[in-house]
């Protein structure tokens, strides 16, 4: 089996950045491309900030877009084709749906996102991906 498309669940945490490097190294050896997926789960934000304004929400989404763009730029600097997108909703579900729609071969994620984007990717996301994804999942520590 050859890899053509890797989905990277990304939240800019240290372990997510390790997963990015791991995915890049794999993509280089298999000529695969990487699709960086950052997912905005509004329910986590509302638990943290019950009265979040639309302006603050736009700020969060803009920062997610910047992180995704930064990851894509990093991939391209390393010689790997990459795209990105910001999803919304349950993180694991959004990643699995995108993997299906892109006919991806592999999902790569980090463990427990306790960085600046901690609300995006918790330990339960990696667990859900490993448990329910229909394609192989690599969890990078």
Secondary structure, 3 states (H helix, E strand, C coil): CCCCEEEEECCCCHHHHHHHHHHHHHHHHHCCEEEEEEEECHHHHHHHCCCCCHHHHHHHHHHHHHHHHHHHHHHHHCCCCEEEEEEECCHHHHHHHHHHHCCCCEEEEECCCCCCCCCCCCHHHHHHHHHHCCCEEEEEC
